[in-house]
Amino acid sequence: MREQRPRGLAEAVDAVAEELPFPDGAFDAAMTTFGVHQWSDPAAGLREMRRMTRGRSPC
């Protein structure tokens, strides 16, 4: 699938949900759709998503 990606798109990251290659708080938000059932450890994947997101902004 990667070889079929058009040139000029953002880099595709090769990783698993349970061990994402991003620093803590790297993103404002994270989302998954139609993928959790493929994770070997859903709880670890969700922890990883939370780790790399900043969470709610103070209002």
VENSULWO-V220639 format. One record per run of one state. SS is the DSSP state (H for helix, E for strand, L for the rest). FROM is the first residue (numbers start at 1). LEN is the number of residues. If there is no record, write none. Layout:
ss=SS from=FROM len=LEN
ss=SS from=FROM len=LEN
This chain:
ss=L from=1 len=1
ss=H from=2 len=3
ss=L from=5 len=11
ss=E from=16 len=1
ss=L from=17 len=2
ss=E from=19 len=1
ss=L from=20 len=7
ss=E from=27 len=1
ss=L from=28 len=8
ss=H from=36 len=3
ss=L from=39 len=3
ss=H from=42 len=10
ss=L from=52 len=1
ss=E from=53 len=1
ss=L from=54 len=6
